[in-house]
Amino acid sequence: MKNIYFIILCFVVINANAQREDHTWYFSATNKGMFFDYTTNAVSITSVHAPLSYEGCGVSADPITGDVLFYSNGIKVIDKSHTQMPNGGGLLGNITCATNGIPCPVPSQPTKYYLFCNSANSPNAGTIYYSIIDMNIIGNGTALNPIGDVVSTQKNISVVTNASEGFAVVTGSNNDFWLVSPQNNSNIIRIYRITNTGISLYNSITVSSTIGDARTVRFSTANNKITIANMVENQGSFLMDFNINNGSISNFILVPGSILGTTTNYWTGFCDSEWSPDGTKLYMSKYRMASSSGRIYQYDLNFPSNPITLIHTLPGTSSNVAMGLQLAPDGKIYFLYVNSAYGDSRLIGVISSPNIAGTGCNYVSNILDMGTSFPMTGIFPQFGLPYKYSPSMLNIVDLNSINVFPNPVNDNLNIEGFIGKNLQITDALGNVVINTINTGTVNVSSLSNGLYSLSVKGEQKEFHTKIIVKR
């Protein structure tokens, strides 16, 4: 029987606007999370994931189907069955670190992922480690349905020393990624390049200001800018341009008006920041004032010399703090905070129209009641970056022009469409295992059980999908 699912899957891969890697939000020390519907983007509350404990965490989901592959809080990694991977314990991250358990694809190896864990605990610096997760390892699955595990020989490998809590992984332009790490309490930002040959220090940049406690680092694909939320009040927070082609930083500035006090400790500055969808507005959460509650500010890049604008002040005392900000698939920015209504963080706020200047952005304080407190949870999850496809791969293939079946396949795979065009099948390591001309059928009996990548290339368009060989 023809597999219509894989026709649709191909269409979604090639349509860049259909990525679903950020629809499932697992976070907090409870099993409460958030899910955004694949069709409507409507948000709902989930109660399925394993508790992650405290602050930063990451979720890796298939950008095509949205299915969660794994998630982590930096000290353990959980698979899609919500069970710790057999080799998924003992990671060297710190559960009080704001950026932790961040997944990133291994370039040219579509079943492998880096998992970055950070041991920083402000004001103390830490080390960023990586481990490799291979989804072809059986893990808690079966030989016919592996669900992944940490590679035992590639676990807790040191990459960055003297790291702040905040770092970011950014998609490059040449089948690569960039790891951006401000060094703790310094004026140095280190840039690491992630390629199909590994991770290496690419540049060490000295900027004009000391960044005391880079709590979070956020990149905007709309404007290619990076912001650093600095938790030291008297230093302010920072903004810069980031070149995804060569990993360079330019136009490093202090965000105007972001020095809002004189305290020198590490808990009265900015906890998090987030970009509006159009990249013209930057939102910043001031953790608390010296003697009053937390706040949300907006910086309008259309008027770059103007200082930040106050959007919302939390009611209550200095124990009512402003924390995580995150742009969601529905185009809204969600907000974690400790509120006076319950004295905990069960309510989720939202900036409903983040592209709009000033209070017109429409902040609502109680868009969701999660039904339980989130002790020590300050940050929403970060997500694994999708594989970057070349411009030619973004051309949409007519749904009637190609069909691949059966999938999973035993011996003969049928490819209807693109007849006479070059056909390649590559294994999980990126090795080409079949290179031929598409005659409508290709025999895969020589291949071992597992997941493979199939591509068929026409003059103007390309078809890419995954196939499973199973016997």
PyMOL commands that set and color helices and strands:
alter all, ss='L'
color gray80, all
select helices_A, chain A and resi 4-14+16-18+233-235+358-361+391-394
alter helices_A, ss='H'
color red, helices_A
select strands_A, chain A and resi 24-26+33-36+43-46+58-61+68-72+77-79+102-105+112-118+126-134+149-150+157-163+168-171+177-182+186-195+198-211+214-220+225-230+238-242+249-254+270-275+281-286+295-300+309-313+322-327+333-337+347-351+363-369+382-383+403-405+412-416+422-426+432-437+441-443+450-457+462-469
alter strands_A, ss='S'
color yellow, strands_A
deselect
rebuild
show_as cartoon
